[in-house]
């Protein structure tokens, strides 16, 4: 054990939180997957559990690999990754496939291993790092709005425009997180107001175009509209899911029905991913629900500790940029299951099944641990890195 711990760097509490969430997820995923097995008729419960365990083991390998990389490389790396993400999103829109009934243009299939990959999740992570880089580079400068439009907001807009047609909720979350990061990073409040106004105008134009040419983006605007309308009604497929989730939560009581004894998992679609929190409450009760909330907020607390201890502006903004979305996504997932928010399709980080969500969360956590493990980085060494030099060094 000591030899293993010797190779693990960074905040040990974050490592422990990740391990707790991962181990805890085994039973809920195993239990909730019965819906896919006996109702949908796909695979076996043990098969889903093994797949989930393999994805988490790969996730821990990702965390270990990423946390060993000096975080200064992430700054220039985000510049290199932006065009790659741009191409991947275009490919996804044109060649995307359906995963579990999800919209066809959200996913691409990874060759040879047959796992679906949601490119918008990678795009969101790259954007947050890129925005943190820009804000850190201009922290001591007077930001000119016209210059920031080209250097900051044009890449952000291009990526979000490619995500929006297939995944409005992810687009909205990424945009909101970028606005929050920009505010924390000292971007002028007046300019943030301009960007918010431009975002509203762009969304309105998109909706008008989608309604005028429905064949170009079939069912997307109608899906958003129906989810909002069904949020306050007692009909619709999304409302059926929410009603089953509410039933699961209501019947959980204080201590729950016990591991594996959920009834609603047999009727609740996406019970092992989008609505797994409802199954957790049914099986582990109010105590289990509060424990999950406590663990995520403990993670948030450790993220803030890492921000305070970072000796560079980029390190602090990087941790905020990749760490807050994890907590925000968890809150959205739990709010949807509790019928506080409309259905969004966001998973519960490190607990829900799904490779893309697990891997991207693990990359983000690896970056946070890299910052917490670093003691010698300086602002100049980070922001003066040439992305091409980083690429050459990686190849060598």
Helices and strands as residue ranges (DSSP letters): H 2-7, H 12-32, H 34-34, I 35-40, H 45-67, H 72-95, G 104-106, E 107-109, E 116-118, H 119-137, H 145-148, I 149-153, H 154-164, H 168-184, H 189-212, H 220-230, H 237-250, G 264-266, H 276-309, H 313-337, H 355-373, H 379-383, H 387-395
